[in-house]
Amino acid sequence: MNLLKATGTIGGLTLVSRFAGLARDMLMATYVGAGMASDAFQIAWRLPNLFRALFAEGAFAAVFVPMFNRTISEGDAEEADSGLAKAIDFAGQVLSALLPFLILFTAIMIIFAGQIVWAMTGGFPDGGPEKFALATQYTMITFPYLALISVVSLLGGILNSLNRFWVNAAAPILLNICMIIALVFFRGDSQAETARTQAIAVTVSGVLQLAWLWWSCRKAGVKIRLRLPRLTPKVKQMLWLIGPAAVGQGAIQFNLFISTALAARYLQEGAISYLYYADRLNQLPLGLIGIGVGTAILPTLSRQIGSGNEEVATHTQNRAMELALFLALPAAVALVISAFPIVRGVFEHGEFLAKDTRGTAAVLSAFSFGVPAYVLIKVLTPGFYARQDTKTPVRLAVASMLVNLGLNLFFILYLEQGVVSIAISTAIAAWVNVLLLYAVLHKRGQFRFDARFTGKAWRILLAATAMGAALWFMNPWFIPYVSGSLMQRVAVLALLCGGGALVYALATFLFRAYTPGELKATFRRKPVAAAPAETPSTPSES
């Protein structure tokens, strides 16, 4: 597998989904704004989204994909398809055990939606019974999405293992299409009614995503047979690993969940929406880089480590870190420096007011200090899961969550700071998680930065700094023009971001972070036969 190609496939389609989501959020800001209905919907959406990120996507990617790949390798060497048949049978066992649990869990969450929302928000001290009732209603509507997307993630894990990355990466686009259609054609006469159509669209999209993945598996020759649930040894092993994996993979989502809950309890109306809108922009580079690189290297590392090629695996992970930093660092600098014109150009329209722009931009700048950390977490954690170690990332994730909680409480309760302090705490916690992940891998001798990575990292930092300085001087020229018509806003933001990207590209060559020849070779690199352990400079998955 070509790591760059796979990353580009996953990241590119994820980026399409993120931009579709951005269009959805622009419409949401226009018709719902950043007030009571928006806050209530964000709470309802945060709950299934949290469980989706923890169990459906994060845990399945971390546990199911390596087990599925190892099962393939257990097949008879004389029968090419025997391993795949065993792996598909294993997937059927997992789905048969998972489905009854998902149905029961979803039913319980819907029945006790009111109690769950109250535990999370304290009943919305700022908004009273009406806001609480809206959040409860929206939660009951959206929660079936969890069960649907969990099955989608299992099917997507199978297709990822077969190197059909694009199918699963394209599925979230359906979510955004459904929500955009709901906003354009089915919005209500009030903000509350419009938010309700968004909740309905979430669950409808889950049905469509499941149909898409099921059809794609059938086309790929993967026919999963449901049977009576049985806890086979492999299913037991997966269930044993999936809980810790969920916590380890979900540190960022847990931190956002904690932050949202604190904002609901202690901060002014609109704070939850500021966090949401800022996070949506913050997620653009994470979607393109972190999810793409992290998803692409997990099957690769599993195969390399399973075959004893530790040096090749180290090389693969170093190149993934290098690629992640090269793409994430300029994105972080751009979001920090140009947060105000970006938020104003994207969201300030209709019900989204100038005060909402100021609040969201301040949160975005604070969040974006953590962008490289969010991405590097996605690159470092596969180093544990490929070795079937799900417990260590849990301990490290819990440590980072405690840091986040402690900082949030300190800032909000003792220093009486507002929503920006929540974003700062989240970013600091992400960097703590990165440092802990790397420290443990390094101590075990399982990963360390090689000379090429360390040589390029500081040059990439210099190039990103040069871009940030350029954006700082460009902002005043562009800010007056980002509040016009839609086409004008798009054009001005494209010029601002494009100018920054051009400066970064030139600075990259000037500081020799990459030479034109290196970039050309990287983008033209073809997959070759697996390299032996003693020659890590030419692995097939680089």
C-alpha positions in Angstrom: 0.0 0.0 0.0 1.2 3.5 -0.8 0.8 5.5 2.4 0.5 8.8 0.7 -2.0 7.6 -1.8 -4.2 6.0 0.9 -3.9 9.1 3.1 -4.9 11.2 0.1 -7.9 9.0 -0.7 -9.2 9.0 2.9 -8.2 12.5 3.7 -9.5 13.9 0.4 -12.9 12.3 0.8 -13.0 13.3 4.5 -12.1 16.8 3.4 -15.1 16.8 1.0 -17.2 15.7 3.9 -15.8 18.4 6.1 -16.5 21.1 3.4 -20.0 19.7 3.0 -20.3 19.9 6.8 -19.0 23.5 6.6 -21.7 24.4 4.1 -24.2 22.7 6.5 -22.9 24.7 9.4 -23.1 28.0 7.4 -26.8 27.2 6.8 -27.2 26.3 10.4 -25.7 29.6 11.5 -27.9 31.5 9.1 -31.2 29.9 10.1 -30.6 28.9 13.8 -27.8 31.2 14.9 -26.0 30.7 18.2 -28.8 30.8 20.8 -31.1 28.5 22.7 -32.1 26.2 19.9 -28.6 25.9 18.6 -27.2 25.1 22.1 -29.9 22.5 22.6 -29.2 20.8 19.3 -25.4 20.8 20.0 -26.0 18.9 23.3 -28.3 16.4 21.6 -25.8 15.9 18.7 -22.8 15.7 21.1 -24.1 12.6 22.9 -24.5 10.2 19.9 -21.4 11.8 18.3 -19.4 11.0 21.4 -20.4 7.4 21.4 -19.9 7.2 17.7 -16.3 8.5 18.0 -15.5 6.3 21.0 -17.1 3.0 20.1 -18.1 3.0 16.5 -15.2 4.6 14.7 -12.3 4.8 17.1 -12.6 1.5 18.9 -13.5 -0.5 15.8 -10.6 1.0 13.8 -8.2 0.3 16.7 -9.3 -3.3 17.5 -11.4 -4.8 14.7 -9.1 -3.9 11.8 -5.9 -5.5 13.2 -7.9 -8.6 14.3 -9.5 -8.9 10.9 -6.1 -8.6 9.1 -4.5 -11.2 11.4 -7.4 -13.6 10.7 -6.7 -13.1 6.9 -3.1 -14.1 7.5 -4.2 -17.3 9.3 -5.6 -18.7 6.1 -4.2 -21.7 4.2 -1.2 -20.6 2.0 -2.5 -23.0 -0.7 -5.9 -21.5 -0.8 -5.8 -17.8 -1.5 -9.3 -17.0 -0.3 -9.3 -19.1 2.9 -8.0 -16.4 5.1 -10.5 -13.9 3.8 -13.3 -16.3 4.3 -12.3 -16.8 7.9 -12.1 -13.1 8.4 -15.5 -12.5 7.0 -16.9 -15.2 9.2 -15.3 -13.5 12.2 -17.0 -10.2 11.1 -20.3 -12.1 11.1 -19.7 -13.3 14.6 -18.9 -9.8 15.8 -22.0 -8.2 14.1 -24.3 -11.0 15.5 -23.1 -10.2 19.0 -23.0 -6.5 18.5 -26.5 -5.9 17.1 -28.6 -7.0 20.1 -26.5 -4.9 22.4 -26.8 -1.8 20.2 -30.6 -2.1 20.0 -30.9 -2.5 23.8 -28.4 0.3 24.5 -30.2 2.7 22.1 -33.6 2.0 23.7 -32.2 2.6 27.2 -30.6 5.9 26.1 -33.9 7.1 24.5 -36.0 6.1 27.5 -33.7 8.0 29.9 -32.9 10.9 27.6 -34.2 13.5 30.0 -32.0 12.2 32.9 -29.0 12.0 30.7 -29.4 15.6 29.4 -29.9 16.8 32.9 -26.8 15.0 34.2 -24.8 16.6 31.4 -26.2 20.2 31.6 -27.6 20.6 35.1 -30.9 21.5 33.4 -29.4 24.5 31.6 -29.3 27.1 34.4 -29.1 29.8 31.7 -32.0 28.6 29.6 -34.6 27.0 31.9 -37.2 24.3 31.2 -37.8 25.2 27.5 -34.1 24.7 26.5 -33.9 21.5 28.6 -37.1 20.2 26.9 -35.7 20.9 23.4 -32.4 19.2 24.2 -34.2 16.1 25.5 -36.5 15.9 22.5 -33.6 16.3 20.0 -31.6 13.7 21.9 -34.4 11.1 21.6 -34.5 11.8 17.8 -30.8 11.6 17.2 -29.8 8.6 19.3 -30.7 5.8 16.9 -27.9 7.2 14.7 -25.4 5.5 17.2 -26.7 2.0 16.5 -26.7 2.6 12.7 -23.3 4.1 12.5 -21.8 1.4 14.7 -22.7 -1.2 12.1 -21.5 1.2 9.4 -18.1 1.3 11.1 -17.8 -2.4 11.3 -18.5 -2.7 7.5 -16.1 0.1 6.9 -13.4 -1.6 8.8 -13.7 -4.6 6.6 -13.4 -2.5 3.4 -10.5 -0.6 4.9 -8.7 -3.9 5.5 -9.3 -4.8 1.8 -7.7 -1.4 0.9 -11.1 -0.1 -0.3 -10.6 3.1 1.8 -12.7 5.4 -0.3 -16.0 3.7 0.3 -16.0 4.2 4.1 -14.4 7.7 3.8 -17.3 8.8 1.5 -20.0 7.6 3.8 -20.1 10.7 6.1 -20.8 12.9 3.1 -24.3 11.4 3.2 -24.8 12.9 6.7 -24.0 16.4 5.5 -26.2 16.0 2.4 -29.1 14.9 4.5 -28.7 17.8 6.9 -28.3 20.4 4.1 -31.4 19.1 2.3 -33.3 19.4 5.6 -32.1 23.0 6.1 -32.9 24.1 2.6 -36.2 22.3 2.0 -37.7 21.3 5.3 -36.7 24.0 7.8 -39.5 25.2 10.1 -40.8 28.7 10.9 -38.8 29.0 14.1 -35.2 28.2 15.1 -36.5 25.4 17.3 -38.4 23.7 14.5 -35.4 24.1 12.1 -33.1 22.5 14.7 -35.6 19.6 15.0 -35.3 18.9 11.2 -31.6 18.6 11.8 -32.1 16.0 14.4 -34.3 14.0 12.1 -31.8 14.3 9.3 -29.1 12.9 11.5 -30.9 9.6 12.0 -32.1 9.4 8.3 -28.4 9.8 7.3 -27.5 6.8 9.5 -30.0 4.6 7.5 -28.5 5.8 4.2 -24.9 5.2 5.3 -25.7 1.7 6.4 -27.4 1.0 3.1 -24.3 2.4 1.2 -21.8 0.3 3.2 -23.9 -2.9 3.0 -24.2 -2.6 -0.8 -20.5 -1.8 -1.1 -19.6 -4.9 0.9 -21.8 -7.1 -1.3 -20.2 -5.6 -4.4 -16.7 -6.4 -3.0 -17.8 -10.0 -2.4 -18.2 -9.7 1.3 -21.4 -11.4 2.4 -21.8 -11.3 6.2 -24.2 -13.9 7.6 -26.1 -13.1 10.8 -26.5 -15.9 13.3 -27.5 -16.4 16.9 -25.1 -14.3 19.1 -22.2 -16.4 20.5 -19.2 -15.2 22.5 -16.6 -17.1 20.5 -12.9 -16.7 21.8 -12.2 -14.0 19.2 -15.4 -12.1 19.9 -14.5 -12.2 23.6 -11.0 -11.0 22.8 -12.4 -8.1 20.8 -14.9 -7.1 23.5 -12.1 -7.3 26.1 -10.0 -4.9 24.0 -12.7 -2.5 22.7 -13.5 -0.8 26.0 -9.9 0.4 26.6 -9.5 1.2 23.0 -12.6 3.4 23.1 -11.2 5.5 25.9 -7.7 5.7 24.3 -9.0 6.7 20.9 -11.6 9.1 22.3 -9.5 11.4 24.5 -10.2 14.4 22.2 -14.0 13.6 22.1 -14.0 13.1 25.9 -12.3 16.5 26.4 -14.9 18.2 24.1 -17.7 16.4 25.9 -16.4 17.7 29.3 -15.9 21.2 27.8 -19.5 21.2 26.4 -20.9 20.1 29.8 -19.1 22.8 31.7 -20.2 25.4 29.2 -23.8 24.3 29.6 -23.6 24.5 33.4 -21.5 27.6 34.0 -21.2 29.9 31.0 -23.6 32.2 29.2 -26.0 31.2 26.5 -24.3 30.8 23.1 -21.0 29.4 24.7 -21.9 25.8 23.5 -22.5 27.1 20.0 -19.2 29.0 20.0 -17.4 25.8 20.9 -19.3 23.9 18.2 -18.7 26.3 15.4 -15.0 26.8 16.3 -14.5 23.0 16.6 -16.1 22.5 13.1 -13.4 24.7 11.5 -10.8 23.1 13.8 -11.8 19.7 12.5 -11.0 20.5 8.8 -7.3 19.8 9.1 -7.9 16.9 11.5 -10.3 15.3 8.9 -7.8 15.8 6.0 -4.6 14.8 7.8 -5.2 13.0 11.1 -7.9 10.7 10.2 -6.4 10.0 6.7 -2.9 9.2 8.0 -4.1 7.3 11.1 -6.5 5.1 9.2 -4.0 4.4 6.4 -1.1 3.3 8.6 -3.0 1.0 11.1 -3.4 -2.0 8.7 0.2 -1.3 7.5 1.7 -1.3 10.9 -0.3 -4.4 11.9 1.2 -6.3 9.0 4.7 -5.0 9.5 4.8 -5.6 13.3 3.1 -9.0 12.9 5.8 -10.1 10.5 8.6 -8.9 12.8 9.6 -5.9 10.7 9.9 -3.5 13.6 12.5 -1.2 11.8 10.3 -1.0 8.8 7.3 -0.1 11.1 9.4 2.6 12.7 10.2 4.0 9.4 6.6 4.0 8.3 5.5 5.8 11.5 8.2 8.4 11.1 7.1 9.2 7.6 3.5 9.4 8.8 4.6 11.8 11.5 6.6 13.9 9.0 3.6 14.1 6.6 1.2 14.9 9.4 3.4 17.7 10.7 4.1 19.1 7.3 0.3 19.5 6.7 -1.0 20.2 10.2 1.4 22.9 11.4 0.6 25.5 8.7 -3.1 24.7 9.1 -2.8 25.5 12.8 -0.9 28.7 12.3 -3.5 29.9 9.7 -6.4 29.2 12.0 -4.7 30.9 14.9 -3.7 34.1 13.0 -6.7 34.4 10.7 -9.5 33.1 12.9 -11.5 36.4 12.8 -11.7 36.8 9.0 -12.3 33.1 8.5 -15.2 33.0 11.1 -16.7 36.2 9.8 -16.5 35.1 6.2 -17.9 31.6 6.9 -20.6 32.2 9.5 -21.6 35.8 10.0 -24.9 36.0 8.2 -28.6 35.9 9.2 -29.1 34.8 12.8 -25.3 34.6 13.4 -24.3 38.1 14.7 -21.1 40.1 15.0 -20.8 39.2 18.7 -21.0 35.5 17.7 -18.2 36.0 15.3 -16.0 37.6 18.0 -16.8 34.8 20.5 -16.3 32.0 17.9 -13.0 33.4 16.5 -11.5 33.7 20.0 -12.4 30.1 20.7 -11.0 29.0 17.3 -7.7 30.7 17.9 -7.3 28.9 21.2 -8.5 25.5 19.9 -6.1 25.7 17.0 -2.9 25.6 19.1 -3.8 22.0 19.5 -4.3 21.1 15.9 -0.9 19.4 15.4 -1.4 17.5 18.7 -4.9 16.3 17.6 -3.3 15.0 14.4 -0.2 13.4 16.0 -2.4 11.5 18.4 -4.0 9.8 15.4 -0.5 8.9 14.1 1.0 7.7 17.4 -1.9 5.5 18.8 -1.7 2.9 16.0 1.7 2.1 17.3 0.0 0.7 20.4 -3.0 -0.9 18.8 -1.0 -2.7 16.1 0.8 -4.4 19.0 -2.6 -5.3 20.6 -1.9 -2.9 23.5 -5.1 -1.0 24.2 -4.5 -0.4 27.9 -1.6 2.0 27.8 -3.4 4.6 25.5 -6.3 4.4 28.0 -4.1 5.4 30.9 -2.5 8.2 29.0 -5.9 9.4 27.6 -7.3 9.4 31.2 -4.3 11.5 32.3 -4.9 14.0 29.6 -8.6 14.2 30.4 -7.8 14.9 34.0 -5.5 17.7 32.9 -8.3 19.1 30.8 -10.9 18.9 33.6 -8.5 20.4 36.1 -7.6 23.3 33.9 -11.2 23.9 33.0 -12.3 24.0 36.6 -9.4 26.2 37.6 -10.1 28.7 34.8 -13.9 28.8 35.1 -14.5 28.5 38.9 -11.4 30.1 40.3 -10.3 32.7 37.7 -13.9 33.2 36.4 -12.7 33.0 32.8 -15.1 32.3 29.9 -15.4 30.0 26.9 -11.9 30.7 25.5 -10.3 29.1 28.6 -12.2 25.8 27.7 -10.5 25.8 24.3 -7.1 26.5 25.8 -7.5 23.7 28.3 -8.5 21.3 25.5 -5.4 22.2 23.4 -3.0 21.8 26.4 -4.5 18.4 27.2 -4.0 17.2 23.6 -0.3 18.1 23.8 0.0 16.3 27.1 -1.5 13.2 25.4 1.0 13.5 22.5 4.0 13.8 24.9 2.9 10.8 27.0 2.2 8.6 23.9 5.6 9.3 22.5 7.4 8.9 25.8 6.0 5.4 26.4 6.7 4.2 22.8 10.3 5.6 23.1 10.9 4.1 26.5 9.8 0.7 25.2 12.1 1.0 22.1 9.1 0.7 19.8 9.4 4.1 18.2 11.7 7.1 18.1 12.2 10.0 15.8 14.8 9.3 13.2 17.3 11.8 11.9 15.3 12.7 8.8 12.2 13.6 10.9 14.1 15.7 13.4 16.0 17.5 10.6 12.8 18.4 8.8 10.6 19.3 11.9 12.3 22.5 12.8 12.5 23.6 9.1 8.7 23.0 8.8 8.2 25.1 11.9 10.2 28.0 10.3 8.2 27.8 7.1 4.9 27.8 9.1 6.1 30.8 11.1 6.9 32.7 7.9 3.4 32.0 6.7 1.9 33.2 9.9 3.8 36.5 9.7 2.5 37.0 6.2 -1.1 36.3 7.2 -0.7 38.7 10.1 0.0 41.5 7.6 -2.6 40.4 5.1 -5.6 40.2 7.6 -6.3 43.9 7.8 -6.5 44.1 4.0 -9.0 41.3 3.7 -11.3 41.7 6.8 -13.4 44.5 5.3 -14.3 42.3 2.3 -15.4 39.1 4.1 -18.9 40.3 4.9 -20.2 40.8 1.5 -22.1 38.4 -0.8 -21.5 34.6 -0.7 -19.3 34.7 -3.8 -17.3 37.7 -2.5 -16.7 35.9 0.8 -15.6 32.7 -0.9 -13.3 34.7 -3.3 -11.7 36.7 -0.5 -11.2 33.8 1.8 -9.7 31.8 -1.1 -7.3 34.6 -1.8 -6.3 34.9 1.9 -5.8 31.2 2.4 -4.2 30.8 -1.1 -1.8 33.6 -0.3 -0.8 32.0 2.9 -0.3 28.6 1.2 1.9 30.2 -1.4 4.1 31.8 1.2 4.3 28.4 3.0 5.3 26.6 -0.2 8.0 29.2 -0.9 9.3 29.1 2.7 9.3 25.3 2.6 11.8 25.4 -0.3 13.7 28.3 1.2 14.3 26.6 4.5 14.7 23.2 2.7 12.0 21.5 4.7 11.4 19.8 1.4 13.1 20.3 -1.9 11.1 20.2 -5.1 12.7 16.9 -6.0 11.7 15.4 -2.6 8.1 16.5 -3.0 8.0 15.2 -6.6 9.4 11.8 -5.5 6.9 11.6 -2.6 3.9 12.2 -4.8 5.1 9.8 -7.5 6.2 7.0 -5.2 4.9 3.6 -6.1 4.3 0.7 -3.8 7.0 -1.9 -4.1 7.7 -5.2 -2.5 8.0 -5.3 1.3 11.4 -4.3 2.4 13.4 -6.5 4.7 13.7 -5.4 8.3 17.3 -4.4 7.9 16.6 -1.9 5.1 14.0 0.4 6.5 14.7 3.2 4.0 12.5 1.6 1.3 9.4 0.0 2.9 6.5 -0.8 0.6 4.0 1.2 2.7 6.0 4.5 2.8 
